[in-house]
Amino acid sequence: MISRGQSSANASGGLCVLKSLRALAIAVSVGTCGCGVEDDSADNDPDGSSDTDTGTDVDSDTDGDAGSDTEVCDEQSIQLWNDPVRVMILIDHSATMSGSKWDVARNAIYNLMETFAVTSLEFGLDVLPDASSYDCEVSAPVVIDSGPDTETDISDVLAAMITTSSTPIYDAMSTFIDPDYAPGLAANLYDKYLVLVTDGMDSCSSAVIGDFVSLTSLLVGMGIKVIVIGFAIDSDPAQLDAIAANGGTDFTTYIEASDETSLNAAFTAIGSSIVNCVFEIDAPDASADPDLVNFYFDEDLIPMDDDCSSGSGWRWLDADHTQVEFCPDTCALLSSGEVEEIRATFGCATVIE
């Protein structure tokens, strides 16, 4: 068991979450469960009187109560993890984003990283134009590549950054075609996303709508899906809609945000839609019983729901019991930022929805 943002190697009596903020791993180890059943119908009474039956105690404990209080469950450890989802935030810090808009945008990114701290999301940050540029320059290396444990670095960079001049959306997106530009994002074998946050259209290139469509489709073909947030946009959003429509996600138009509340809601909607709630488990010992597993979010038991018909709970995804999925409502709870701990026990009967 750990709290959000902590890591632990203690595997005693239940769950140990082996997690460095982003790469979530859960070690499920056995504890002691009140699963035993005692039979004292054949005891010799301790006061000297004799039982009327001739049975023999089924327990052999010596604690004086002539019964077994608990039964030790089959001891073993199970490693459980889920595949990372890498998210590159490409944010416009041009002159039109200055003042309160920039402060709101930075705070929304801080909130996004905090909200999804116990999920599979791994963040990166890039800006347009370059952090040190006052024109359309985008040639600098990526600010922070997507990967585990980047939250502090991203926060520090954003806190020190000021807005600059132009809005080179097309050129900034084009940099991600080169896998060496952001190798952590490019190399991820699983899901990866480029989230563009801007308040307007490109002010640097001569690219037309068709160019944005082709560029976005090329990125999607490389496995990088694209989502667009238009934050208090001050110009024609046609370019943003063209990008979103070809970004390979359910967000087929740009997500409109006008203030702090709606920008936070936009980020939360994105995070909730892409977080991975399927977990892989090392094949347990042959003696392990898949009907003896329970999961907890904080102190709340998450029951098993084999077909997720209730919308909540969890289920096995494969016959070998190596994949667990949290159902949609439970996944949303995990993504809400309200869950401080994930716990599990192995050894006592699974609670069914």
Residue pairs with C-beta under 8 A, 6 or more apart in sequence:
1 8
1 14
1 15
1 16
1 17
1 341
1 343
2 8
2 16
2 17
2 19
2 341
3 340
3 341
4 117
4 118
4 339
4 340
4 341
5 21
5 117
6 19
7 17
7 18
7 19
7 20
8 16
8 17
8 18
9 16
9 18
10 16
11 27
11 29
11 77
12 29
12 31
13 29
13 31
13 32
14 28
14 29
14 31
14 343
14 344
14 345
15 26
15 27
15 28
15 29
15 296
15 342
15 343
15 344
15 345
16 26
16 27
16 29
17 24
17 25
17 26
17 27
17 341
17 342
17 343
18 25
18 26
18 27
18 79
19 25
19 26
19 118
20 148
20 149
21 117
21 148
21 149
21 151
22 84
22 120
22 121
22 122
22 123
22 147
22 148
22 149
22 150
23 81
23 84
23 122
23 148
24 81
24 82
24 118
24 119
24 120
24 342
25 79
25 80
25 81
26 79
26 80
26 81
26 279
26 342
26 344
27 77
27 78
27 79
27 80
28 77
28 78
28 80
28 293
28 344
28 345
28 346
29 75
29 76
29 77
29 78
29 346
30 72
30 73
30 74
30 75
30 76
30 345
30 346
30 347
31 73
31 345
31 347
32 70
32 71
32 72
32 73
33 70
33 71
33 73
33 345
33 347
33 348
34 69
34 70
34 71
34 348
35 70
35 71
35 73
35 347
35 348
35 349
36 68
36 69
36 70
36 71
38 58
38 59
38 67
38 68
38 69
39 57
39 58
39 59
40 57
40 66
40 67
41 53
41 55
42 51
42 53
42 54
42 55
42 56
42 57
43 51
43 57
43 66
44 50
44 51
45 51
46 64
46 66
57 66
59 66
59 67
59 68
61 67
61 68
61 69
63 69
73 292
73 346
73 347
73 348
74 287
74 288
74 289
74 292
74 346
74 347
76 284
76 285
76 287
76 288
76 346
78 281
78 282
78 284
78 288
78 346
79 281
79 282
80 279
80 280
80 281
80 282
80 324
80 344
81 279
81 280
82 120
82 276
82 277
82 278
82 279
82 280
83 120
83 189
83 190
83 191
83 276
83 278
83 280
84 120
84 121
84 122
84 148
84 188
84 190
84 276
85 120
85 121
85 122
85 190
85 191
85 192
85 193
85 274
85 275
85 276
86 121
86 122
86 123
86 124
86 146
86 147
86 184
86 185
86 188
86 190
86 191
86 192
86 193
87 121
87 122
87 123
87 124
87 146
87 192
87 193
87 195
87 271
87 274
88 123
88 124
88 125
88 126
88 142
88 146
88 176
88 182
88 185
88 192
88 193
88 194
88 195
88 224
89 109
89 123
89 124
89 125
89 126
89 154
89 195
89 197
90 126
90 127
90 128
90 172
90 173
90 194
90 195
90 196
90 197
91 105
91 109
91 125
91 126
91 127
91 128
91 196
91 197
91 198
92 127
92 128
92 167
92 169
92 196
92 197
92 198
92 199
92 200
92 231
93 102
93 127
93 128
93 129
93 131
93 161
93 162
93 163
93 164
94 128
94 129
94 163
94 164
94 165
94 166
94 167
94 199
94 200
94 203
95 163
95 164
95 165
95 166
96 167
96 199
96 200
96 234
97 105
97 163
97 199
97 231
98 163
101 199
101 231
101 232
102 162
102 163
104 231
104 259
104 260
104 263
105 197
105 231
105 263
106 158
106 159
106 161
107 260
108 260
108 263
108 264
108 267
109 125
109 154
109 158
109 267
110 155
110 158
111 264
111 267
112 123
112 264
112 267
112 268
112 271
113 123
113 151
113 154
113 155
114 337
115 267
115 268
115 271
115 335
115 336
115 337
116 271
116 275
116 335
116 337
117 151
117 337
118 334
118 339
118 340
118 342
119 271
119 275
119 276
119 334
119 335
120 275
120 276
121 271
121 274
121 275
122 146
122 147
122 148
122 150
123 146
123 150
123 151
123 154
124 142
124 143
124 144
124 145
124 146
124 147
124 150
124 154
124 182
124 184
124 185
125 143
125 144
125 150
125 154
125 157
125 158
126 142
126 143
126 144
126 172
126 175
126 182
127 143
127 161
128 138
128 167
128 168
128 169
128 171
128 172
128 198
129 135
129 136
129 137
129 138
129 164
129 165
129 166
129 167
129 168
129 172
129 204
130 137
130 138
130 139
130 140
131 140
131 143
131 157
131 161
131 164
132 140
133 140
133 164
133 165
134 164
134 165
135 165
135 166
136 166
136 168
136 171
136 203
136 204
136 205
137 168
138 168
138 171
138 172
138 174
138 175
141 181
142 175
142 181
142 182
143 157
144 150
144 153
144 154
144 157
145 182
145 183
145 184
145 185
146 182
146 184
146 185
146 188
146 192
147 184
166 203
166 204
167 198
167 200
167 201
167 202
167 203
167 204
168 202
168 203
168 204
168 205
169 196
169 198
169 201
169 202
169 204
169 205
169 239
170 202
170 204
170 205
170 207
170 211
170 212
170 215
171 204
171 205
173 194
173 196
173 215
173 216
173 219
173 226
173 243
174 215
175 181
175 182
176 182
176 185
176 186
176 194
176 219
176 224
177 215
177 218
177 219
177 222
179 186
179 187
179 222
180 186
185 192
185 194
185 224
186 192
186 222
186 224
190 276
191 225
191 274
191 276
192 223
192 224
192 225
193 224
193 225
193 226
193 227
193 249
193 270
193 274
194 219
194 224
194 225
194 226
194 227
195 226
195 227
195 228
195 229
195 270
196 226
196 227
196 228
196 229
196 240
196 243
197 229
197 231
198 228
198 229
198 230
198 231
198 233
198 240
199 230
199 231
199 232
199 233
199 234
200 233
200 234
200 235
201 235
201 236
201 237
201 238
201 239
201 240
202 239
205 211
207 215
209 238
209 239
209 242
212 239
212 242
212 243
213 242
213 243
213 245
213 246
216 226
216 242
216 243
216 246
216 247
217 246
219 225
219 226
220 226
220 246
220 247
220 248
225 247
225 248
225 249
226 243
226 244
226 246
226 247
226 248
226 249
227 244
227 247
227 249
227 251
227 255
227 270
228 240
228 241
228 243
228 244
228 247
228 251
228 254
228 255
229 254
229 255
229 257
229 263
229 266
229 267
229 270
230 237
230 240
230 254
230 255
230 256
230 257
231 257
231 258
231 263
232 257
232 258
232 259
233 240
233 256
237 254
240 254
241 253
241 254
243 254
244 251
244 252
244 253
244 254
244 255
245 252
245 253
249 273
249 274
250 273
251 270
251 273
255 266
255 269
255 270
256 262
256 266
257 263
257 265
257 266
268 335
271 335
272 332
272 335
272 336
275 331
275 334
275 335
277 325
277 326
277 330
277 331
277 334
278 317
278 323
278 324
278 325
279 323
279 324
279 325
279 326
280 322
280 323
281 321
281 322
281 323
281 324
282 322
283 320
283 322
284 290
284 321
288 346
290 316
290 321
290 350
291 349
291 350
292 346
292 347
292 348
292 349
292 350
293 344
293 345
293 346
293 350
294 301
294 302
294 344
294 345
294 348
294 350
294 351
295 301
295 302
295 314
295 324
295 342
295 343
295 344
296 302
296 341
296 342
296 343
296 344
296 345
297 330
297 333
297 334
297 339
297 341
297 342
297 343
298 339
298 340
298 341
298 343
301 351
302 312
302 313
302 314
302 326
302 330
303 312
303 313
303 314
303 351
303 352
303 353
304 313
304 314
304 315
304 350
304 351
304 352
304 353
305 312
305 313
305 314
305 315
305 327
305 352
305 353
306 315
306 316
306 352
307 315
308 315
308 325
308 327
308 328
310 327
310 329
310 353
311 327
311 328
311 329
312 327
312 328
312 329
312 330
312 353
313 326
313 327
313 330
313 353
314 324
314 325
314 326
314 327
314 330
315 324
315 325
315 327
316 323
316 324
317 323
317 324
317 325
326 334
333 339
334 342
